[in-house]
Amino acid sequence: MQVVYAEFRLPKQIKSQSIDTNKSVYIAEPFEKGFGHTVGNALRRVLLTSIESYAIVALRFEGAPHEYTAVEGIIEDMTSIIINFKGVLLRKIPVEGQTSPRGVKKYSVQLNVTNEMIQEGNGNYTVEVKDLFGESEFDVINPNHKLFTVTQPMSRTIDFKIALGRGYCPSERIDLLEPSFSEIVIDAAFSPVRHVNYFVEGCRVGGETDLDRLVVEVTTDGRITPDEAMTHAVQILSLHLNVFDPLKMQQITFDNQQTEDSSDRDAIMSKLSLKISEIELSVRSTNCLHGANISTIAELVSKTEQEMLKFRNFGKKSLNEIKAKLEEMGLSLGMDLSKYGIDPDHIKEYFGGTDVSGFDEDFEDEEEEDFEADSSEDEESDIEEDEDEA
């Protein structure tokens, strides 16, 4: 038995408005009462916790054996420098045909600060992210982000490691696989989504006034666009809901699905209800179908090619003619009519087809008359068909 649920109001499309590069607003309406909060809260939690991006997870600063030391010629201590490195925002430059690597990758930079650079800065030089990331596989979202301040000429090697992850990961949980001496592991803020707000408003459709309008505001830090974040969140949420698919004991149908398919179904049903005599077939094919007790298109399309060829006086030429005619109508032999609510064993009763059993005796006489009336061309065609059957 097919279970049919009442129609659920669902948004036909999502409206999106870009506020700036990193902020967008998404509006979906109408939802059934209560579903605005159900969908909005689920999306918000996934957006804030489960979207992935890149972050620096370890740092090795030449001349600094641990995070509680000071480095000669640099104003900030290592604790402040580490905090500044945590604020570096990187976006992987996509390469066609490549996927994002999941492991930890090491990068090494040689920093050279000259006396001229310090003099131009009135006695000090501020090292920014752009000084460490020149041409690389990453786009720097905040190139002017300050890392530390140098007060004297120096040349130092700075090693750091970058990884792909999600959420906020404390240093204790970061696995570097091959940690090196004096390497400082730092907390990683992988999540590229900074703020997600949602609110639900009332909306009206016709006479229904108790429907929900869902408004979701998404703000990112630039490592991912709001559209990308929303797309990823929807897929992550769907992935987790699909876990419950094995519990599906019975498929249900919704009224709105039936409404969407009703026009197509009505068109198909109209064609299936046609009598064989209402379509343009040759006299021979029509008589063959009548002889097989097939009086409607529904009965015809329920048969397979193999079943048709077993009927008396029915050959390949008649089969090809019928297949071509059905193709013109958007139908075919061997159709499953059960999806249209038609019991294959009761097609004749459903469409009120005329029982033409016992037609064979008259059919032979009619067939002879038809052959006499046919042109010589038709006779040759029939002879060829009989030869094919032989």
C-alpha positions as CSV (number, residue, x, y, z in Angstrom):
1,M,0.0,0.0,0.0
2,Q,1.4,3.4,-1.0
3,V,1.6,5.9,1.9
4,V,0.8,9.5,0.8
5,Y,1.6,12.4,3.2
6,A,-0.1,15.7,3.0
7,E,1.8,18.4,1.1
8,F,4.7,20.2,2.8
9,R,5.3,23.8,2.0
10,L,8.8,24.1,0.6
11,P,10.8,27.0,-0.8
12,K,10.9,26.9,-4.6
13,Q,14.2,28.8,-4.7
14,I,16.8,30.4,-2.4
15,K,17.3,34.1,-2.6
16,S,20.9,35.2,-1.8
17,Q,22.3,38.7,-1.4
18,S,26.0,39.5,-1.2
19,I,26.7,42.2,1.4
20,D,30.4,42.2,0.7
21,T,33.1,39.7,-0.3
22,N,32.9,37.8,2.9
23,K,29.2,38.2,4.0
24,S,26.0,37.0,2.4
25,V,22.4,36.7,3.4
26,Y,20.2,33.7,2.3
27,I,16.4,33.8,2.4
28,A,14.2,30.7,2.0
29,E,10.4,30.8,2.1
30,P,7.9,29.4,2.7
31,F,8.6,26.6,5.3
32,E,5.9,24.9,7.4
33,K,5.5,26.4,10.8
34,G,8.5,25.3,13.0
35,F,10.7,24.1,10.1
36,G,12.4,27.5,9.9
37,H,14.1,26.9,13.3
38,T,14.7,23.3,12.5
39,V,16.6,24.0,9.3
40,G,18.2,27.2,10.5
41,N,19.7,25.8,13.7
42,A,21.1,22.7,12.0
43,L,22.8,24.8,9.3
44,R,24.2,27.2,11.8
45,R,25.8,24.5,13.9
46,V,27.3,22.8,10.9
47,L,28.6,26.1,9.5
48,L,30.3,27.0,12.7
49,T,31.9,23.6,13.5
50,S,32.5,21.6,10.4
51,I,33.8,23.7,7.5
52,E,37.4,23.0,6.6
53,S,40.3,25.3,5.7
54,Y,44.1,25.7,6.1
55,A,46.0,27.0,9.1
56,I,49.5,27.1,10.5
57,V,49.9,24.3,13.1
58,A,53.6,24.5,14.0
59,L,56.5,27.1,14.0
60,R,60.2,26.9,14.3
61,F,62.0,30.2,14.8
62,E,65.8,30.2,14.5
63,G,67.2,31.3,17.9
64,A,64.1,30.5,19.9
65,P,64.2,27.0,21.5
66,H,60.8,27.4,23.1
67,E,57.8,29.7,23.3
68,Y,58.9,31.4,26.5
69,T,62.0,33.0,25.2
70,A,63.0,36.4,23.7
71,V,64.7,36.7,20.4
72,E,67.6,39.2,20.0
73,G,66.7,42.1,17.7
74,I,62.9,41.5,17.9
75,I,60.6,43.5,20.1
76,E,58.0,40.9,20.7
77,D,58.6,37.7,22.7
78,M,57.8,34.3,21.2
79,T,54.4,34.1,22.9
80,S,53.3,37.2,21.1
81,I,54.8,36.0,17.8
82,I,52.9,32.7,18.1
83,I,49.7,34.5,18.7
84,N,50.3,36.6,15.6
85,F,51.1,33.5,13.5
86,K,47.7,32.0,14.6
87,G,46.1,35.0,12.8
88,V,47.5,34.2,9.4
89,L,44.7,33.4,6.9
90,L,45.6,31.2,3.9
91,R,43.5,30.0,1.0
92,K,44.8,27.1,-1.1
93,I,45.1,28.1,-4.8
94,P,43.0,25.4,-6.6
95,V,44.8,23.4,-9.3
96,E,42.6,21.6,-11.8
97,G,42.6,17.8,-11.3
98,Q,44.1,18.0,-7.8
99,T,42.4,17.5,-4.5
100,S,43.4,19.3,-1.3
101,P,46.2,17.4,0.6
102,R,45.2,16.3,4.1
103,G,48.6,15.9,5.6
104,V,50.9,18.4,7.3
105,K,53.2,20.1,4.9
106,K,56.4,21.9,5.9
107,Y,57.5,25.3,4.5
108,S,60.8,27.1,5.1
109,V,61.5,30.8,4.6
110,Q,64.7,32.8,4.8
111,L,64.0,36.2,6.3
112,N,66.5,38.9,5.5
113,V,66.1,42.4,7.0
114,T,68.7,44.9,5.9
115,N,69.9,48.1,7.6
116,E,68.2,50.2,4.9
117,M,64.9,48.6,5.6
118,I,65.2,49.5,9.3
119,Q,66.2,53.0,8.6
120,E,63.2,53.5,6.3
121,G,61.0,52.4,9.2
122,N,62.5,54.9,11.6
123,G,64.6,52.4,13.5
124,N,62.5,49.3,13.1
125,Y,60.9,47.1,10.5
126,T,57.6,45.4,10.8
127,V,57.5,41.9,9.3
128,E,54.2,41.1,7.8
129,V,52.7,38.0,6.3
130,K,53.5,39.1,2.8
131,D,57.2,39.1,3.7
132,L,57.1,35.3,4.3
133,F,54.6,34.3,1.5
134,G,55.8,35.4,-1.9
135,E,55.0,33.2,-4.8
136,S,53.5,30.1,-3.2
137,E,50.6,27.6,-3.5
138,F,48.5,29.8,-1.1
139,D,46.7,33.1,-1.4
140,V,47.3,35.3,1.6
141,I,44.0,36.7,2.7
142,N,45.6,39.2,5.1
143,P,49.0,40.1,3.7
144,N,49.4,43.2,5.9
145,H,48.9,41.2,9.1
146,K,51.7,42.0,11.6
147,L,53.9,39.1,12.8
148,F,56.8,40.8,14.7
149,T,59.0,44.0,14.7
150,V,62.7,43.9,14.0
151,T,65.1,46.5,15.4
152,Q,68.4,45.4,13.9
153,P,69.6,43.8,10.6
154,M,69.2,40.0,10.7
155,S,69.0,36.9,8.6
156,R,66.9,34.1,10.1
157,T,65.3,30.9,9.0
158,I,61.6,30.4,9.8
159,D,60.0,27.0,9.4
160,F,56.3,26.5,9.7
161,K,53.9,23.7,9.0
162,I,50.4,24.0,7.4
163,A,47.6,21.5,7.6
164,L,44.0,21.2,6.5
165,G,41.4,20.7,9.2
166,R,38.1,21.8,10.7
167,G,36.9,23.6,13.8
168,Y,39.3,24.7,16.5
169,C,42.1,22.2,17.3
170,P,44.3,22.7,20.5
171,S,48.0,22.0,20.1
172,E,47.8,18.8,22.2
173,R,45.6,17.2,19.5
174,I,47.8,18.1,16.5
175,D,49.9,15.2,15.2
176,L,53.0,16.4,13.3
177,L,54.1,12.9,12.5
178,E,57.8,13.9,12.4
179,P,58.3,16.8,14.9
180,S,61.7,18.5,14.8
181,F,63.8,19.9,17.6
182,S,62.7,23.3,19.0
183,E,59.5,23.1,16.9
184,I,56.6,24.9,18.6
185,V,53.1,23.4,18.1
186,I,50.4,26.0,18.1
187,D,46.6,25.9,18.5
188,A,44.9,26.0,15.0
189,A,41.7,27.8,14.2
190,F,40.7,26.0,11.0
191,S,37.1,27.2,10.9
192,P,36.8,29.9,8.2
193,V,33.3,30.9,9.3
194,R,33.3,33.8,11.7
195,H,29.6,34.5,12.3
196,V,26.3,32.8,11.5
197,N,23.1,34.4,12.5
198,Y,19.6,33.1,11.6
199,F,16.2,34.3,12.4
200,V,12.7,33.2,11.4
201,E,10.0,35.6,10.3
202,G,6.3,34.9,9.6
203,C,5.3,34.8,5.9
204,R,2.1,34.4,4.0
205,V,1.1,32.4,1.0
206,G,-2.4,33.0,-0.2
207,G,-4.7,32.5,2.8
208,E,-2.0,30.7,4.9
209,T,-0.4,33.1,7.4
210,D,1.4,30.8,9.8
211,L,4.4,29.9,7.5
212,D,8.1,30.5,8.2
213,R,10.6,32.6,6.3
214,L,14.2,31.6,7.1
215,V,17.0,34.3,6.9
216,V,20.6,33.1,7.4
217,E,23.5,35.5,7.5
218,V,27.0,34.0,6.9
219,T,30.3,35.8,7.5
220,T,33.6,34.2,6.6
221,D,37.2,35.3,7.1
222,G,38.1,35.1,3.4
223,R,39.5,31.6,3.3
224,I,36.2,30.4,1.9
225,T,33.3,32.3,0.4
226,P,29.9,32.4,2.0
227,D,28.4,30.5,-1.0
228,E,31.1,27.8,-0.6
229,A,30.5,27.5,3.1
230,M,26.7,27.2,2.7
231,T,27.1,24.6,-0.1
232,H,29.5,22.5,2.1
233,A,27.2,22.7,5.1
234,V,24.2,21.5,3.2
235,Q,26.1,18.5,1.9
236,I,27.6,17.7,5.3
237,L,24.1,17.8,6.9
238,S,22.7,15.6,4.2
239,L,25.5,13.1,4.7
240,H,24.6,12.7,8.3
241,L,20.9,12.4,7.7
242,N,21.6,9.6,5.1
243,V,22.9,7.5,8.0
244,F,19.2,6.7,8.8
245,D,18.4,5.4,5.3
246,P,18.7,1.7,6.4
247,L,15.7,2.3,8.7
248,K,13.5,3.1,5.7
249,M,10.9,0.4,5.7
250,Q,8.4,2.0,3.4
251,Q,8.7,4.7,0.8
252,I,6.2,7.5,1.2
253,T,4.9,9.9,-1.4
254,F,4.0,13.6,-0.8
255,D,1.1,15.3,-2.3
256,N,3.3,18.0,-3.7
257,Q,5.3,15.4,-5.6
258,Q,2.0,14.1,-7.1
259,T,1.0,17.6,-8.0
260,E,4.3,18.3,-9.8
261,D,4.0,15.0,-11.7
262,S,0.2,15.2,-12.3
263,S,0.5,17.0,-15.7
264,D,2.9,14.4,-17.1
265,R,0.8,11.6,-15.6
266,D,-2.4,12.9,-17.1
267,A,-0.8,13.1,-20.5
268,I,0.4,9.5,-20.2
269,M,-2.9,8.3,-19.0
270,S,-4.7,10.0,-21.8
271,K,-2.5,8.1,-24.3
272,L,-2.9,4.8,-22.6
273,S,-6.6,5.1,-22.7
274,L,-6.7,5.3,-26.5
275,K,-8.2,2.5,-28.5
276,I,-6.1,0.7,-31.1
277,S,-8.5,1.8,-33.8
278,E,-7.8,5.5,-32.8
279,I,-4.1,5.4,-33.9
280,E,-2.8,5.1,-37.5
281,L,-1.7,1.6,-38.0
282,S,-1.8,-0.6,-41.1
283,V,-4.8,-2.9,-41.5
284,R,-2.6,-6.0,-41.0
285,S,-1.1,-4.7,-37.7
286,T,-4.5,-3.6,-36.4
287,N,-6.1,-7.0,-37.3
288,C,-3.1,-8.8,-35.6
289,L,-3.7,-6.8,-32.4
290,H,-7.4,-7.5,-32.4
291,G,-6.7,-11.2,-33.0
292,A,-4.4,-11.0,-29.9
293,N,-7.3,-9.5,-27.8
294,I,-5.5,-6.2,-27.5
295,S,-7.9,-3.3,-27.8
296,T,-6.2,-0.3,-26.0
297,I,-2.7,1.3,-26.0
298,A,-2.3,0.4,-22.3
299,E,-2.7,-3.3,-23.1
300,L,-0.3,-2.9,-26.0
301,V,2.6,-1.2,-24.0
302,S,2.3,-3.8,-21.2
303,K,3.5,-6.4,-23.7
304,T,7.2,-7.1,-24.4
305,E,8.6,-7.6,-27.9
306,Q,9.0,-11.3,-27.3
307,E,5.4,-11.6,-26.3
308,M,4.2,-9.7,-29.4
309,L,6.2,-12.0,-31.7
310,K,4.4,-15.0,-30.3
311,F,1.0,-13.7,-31.6
312,R,-0.5,-15.4,-34.7
313,N,0.4,-13.7,-38.0
314,F,2.5,-11.1,-36.2
315,G,5.9,-10.5,-37.8
316,K,8.9,-8.2,-37.4
317,K,7.6,-5.7,-39.9
318,S,4.4,-5.2,-37.8
319,L,6.5,-5.1,-34.7
320,N,8.7,-2.3,-36.1
321,E,5.7,-0.3,-37.2
322,I,4.1,-0.5,-33.8
323,K,7.4,0.4,-32.0
324,A,7.8,3.5,-34.3
325,K,4.2,4.6,-33.6
326,L,4.6,4.2,-29.8
327,E,7.9,6.2,-30.0
328,E,6.0,9.0,-31.6
329,M,3.6,9.0,-28.7
330,G,6.4,8.9,-26.1
331,L,5.6,5.3,-25.2
332,S,7.3,2.0,-25.6
333,L,6.7,-1.7,-25.3
334,G,7.3,-3.4,-21.9
335,M,6.3,-0.3,-19.8
336,D,5.7,-0.7,-16.1
337,L,2.2,0.6,-15.6
338,S,2.2,0.0,-11.8
339,K,3.9,3.4,-11.2
340,Y,0.8,5.0,-12.7
341,G,-1.4,3.1,-10.3
342,I,-2.5,0.5,-12.9
343,D,-2.6,-3.2,-11.9
344,P,-1.0,-5.1,-14.9
345,D,-3.5,-8.0,-14.4
346,H,-6.5,-5.7,-14.6
347,I,-5.6,-3.3,-17.5
348,K,-8.7,-4.2,-19.5
349,E,-11.1,-3.5,-16.6
350,Y,-9.2,-0.2,-15.8
351,F,-9.6,1.2,-19.3
352,G,-12.8,-0.5,-20.2
353,G,-11.3,-2.3,-23.1
354,T,-13.6,-4.4,-25.3
355,D,-13.1,-8.2,-25.0
356,V,-12.4,-9.4,-28.5
357,S,-11.6,-13.0,-27.6
358,G,-13.0,-15.3,-30.2
359,F,-12.2,-12.8,-32.9
360,D,-9.9,-15.3,-34.7
361,E,-12.6,-16.8,-36.9
362,D,-13.7,-13.5,-38.2
363,F,-10.1,-12.3,-38.4
364,E,-9.2,-15.0,-40.9
365,D,-12.0,-13.9,-43.3
366,E,-11.2,-10.2,-42.8
367,E,-7.6,-10.9,-43.4
368,E,-8.4,-12.6,-46.7
369,E,-10.5,-9.6,-47.8
370,D,-7.8,-7.2,-46.8
371,F,-5.2,-9.1,-48.8
372,E,-7.5,-9.0,-51.9
373,A,-8.0,-5.2,-51.4
374,D,-4.3,-4.4,-50.8
375,S,-2.2,-3.2,-53.7
376,S,0.5,-5.4,-55.2
377,E,3.1,-3.4,-53.2
378,D,1.4,-4.4,-49.9
379,E,1.2,-8.0,-51.1
380,E,4.9,-8.0,-51.7
381,S,5.5,-6.5,-48.3
382,D,3.4,-9.2,-46.6
383,I,5.1,-12.0,-48.6
384,E,8.5,-10.6,-47.4
385,E,7.3,-10.6,-43.9
386,D,6.1,-14.2,-44.1
387,E,9.5,-15.2,-45.5
388,D,11.2,-13.4,-42.6
389,E,9.1,-15.3,-40.2
390,A,10.0,-18.6,-41.9
